[in-house]
Amino acid sequence: MTGQRFEVVAYAHTWGEHRVFFHKPADERVYSIPASWTDVEGIDPVVALGAGKAHFRVADLLALTRVLDELEEGGVR
């Protein structure tokens, strides 16, 4: 979806994060993705300061470790 533009239907805090809701062209279904995956919130200061040196944000890596720990324990909540 990089480089594509979509009309935003809604912007909301759901499922523990900010999400962008949109329609794909010629499709009535509403899709949503994390707002952090878009430019709707502007450039993340961590990404801007990292200037391409870091591939992942610390907060995202910590969230990933929590998910992996839960998977090892038998499931994600």
Sequence and secondary structure as in RCSB ss.txt:
>XXXX:A:sequence
MTGQRFEVVAYAHTWGEHRVFFHKPADERVYSIPASWTDVEGIDPVVALGAGKAHFRVADLLALTRVLDELEEGG
VR
>XXXX:A:secstr
 TT    EEEEEEETTEEEEEEE TT   EEEEEGGGSSTT   HHHHHHTTS SS HHHHHHHHHHHHHHHTT 
  
